């Protein structure tokens, strides 16, 4: 678990959901709380979001142009990565519409 937690060294922000066994027996000592404690030593800002669906919204509120977003997990976490991308695209589309409306309002 130390190696995994330290792999995020240098990350500005980590948004982490609860961890749980994916069909296998739980590993003694591997808990969300223990992992978060170790990750807090590696990353500047570790945010624990218990609700998996809320994780993509939390990341969406943080992400800025030029950021790198990495999603990792088992089970259905991929659905939230997809939701995040769709919401980010929608936000970009709205921004572009606003830019074009501003351009249309400017005199030639």
C-alpha positions in Angstrom: 0.0 0.0 0.0 3.0 2.3 0.6 4.1 2.0 -3.0 0.6 2.6 -4.3 0.1 5.7 -2.1 3.5 7.1 -3.0 2.9 6.8 -6.7 0.8 9.9 -6.5 3.6 12.0 -5.2 3.6 15.4 -6.7 -0.1 15.3 -7.5 -1.8 18.6 -6.8 -5.2 17.1 -6.0 -6.5 13.6 -5.5 -10.2 12.8 -5.3 -10.6 9.4 -3.8 -13.7 7.3 -3.2 -14.1 4.4 -0.7 -12.2 1.3 -1.6 -13.9 -2.1 -1.3 -13.1 -5.7 -2.4 -14.1 -6.5 -6.0 -15.2 -10.1 -5.5 -12.1 -11.1 -3.5 -11.6 -11.3 0.3 -10.8 -8.0 1.9 -7.0 -7.5 2.6 -6.4 -7.0 6.3 -5.2 -3.4 7.0 -6.1 -2.1 3.5 -8.9 0.4 4.3 -10.0 3.7 2.8 -8.8 5.5 5.9 -5.3 3.8 5.9 -4.9 4.6 2.2 -6.0 8.2 2.6 -3.6 8.7 5.5 -0.7 7.5 3.4 -1.8 9.5 0.3 -1.9 12.7 2.4 1.9 12.3 2.7 2.3 12.1 -1.1 -0.2 14.7 -2.6 -0.9 18.3 -1.8 -4.7 18.0 -1.5 -6.4 14.7 -0.9 -10.2 14.8 -1.0 -12.3 11.8 0.2 -15.6 11.6 -1.6 -17.6 8.6 -0.3 -20.2 8.7 -3.1 -18.8 7.4 -6.3 -21.2 9.5 -8.3 -20.2 12.6 -6.5 -16.5 12.0 -7.3 -16.9 13.1 -11.0 -18.7 16.2 -9.9 -16.0 17.0 -7.4 -13.3 16.5 -10.0 -15.3 18.7 -12.5 -15.4 21.5 -9.9 -11.6 21.4 -9.6 -10.2 20.7 -13.1 -8.8 23.6 -15.2 -7.4 23.8 -18.7 -4.1 22.0 -18.9 -4.8 19.6 -16.0 -4.4 15.9 -16.3 -7.2 13.8 -14.9 -6.5 10.1 -14.3 -9.2 7.6 -13.1 -8.3 4.3 -11.5 -10.5 1.7 -10.0 -12.5 -1.5 -10.3 -16.1 -2.2 -10.7 -18.3 0.5 -12.2 -16.0 3.5 -11.5 -15.5 3.7 -15.3 -19.1 5.0 -15.6 -18.1 8.1 -13.5 -15.0 8.7 -15.7 -17.3 8.7 -18.7 -19.8 11.1 -16.9 -16.9 13.3 -16.0 -15.8 13.5 -19.7 -19.3 14.2 -20.9 -19.8 16.9 -18.3 -16.4 18.5 -19.2 -17.3 18.5 -22.9 -20.7 20.1 -22.1 -18.8 22.8 -20.1 -16.4 23.4 -22.9 -19.3 23.6 -25.4 -21.0 26.2 -23.3 -17.8 28.2 -23.0 -17.4 28.2 -26.8 -21.0 29.3 -27.3 -20.3 32.2 -25.0 -17.2 33.1 -26.9 -19.0 33.1 -30.2 -21.8 35.1 -28.8 -19.3 37.7 -27.5 -17.7 37.8 -30.9 -21.1 38.3 -32.6 -21.8 41.3 -30.3 -18.6 43.1 -31.2 -18.7 45.7 -33.9 -16.8 44.7 -37.1 
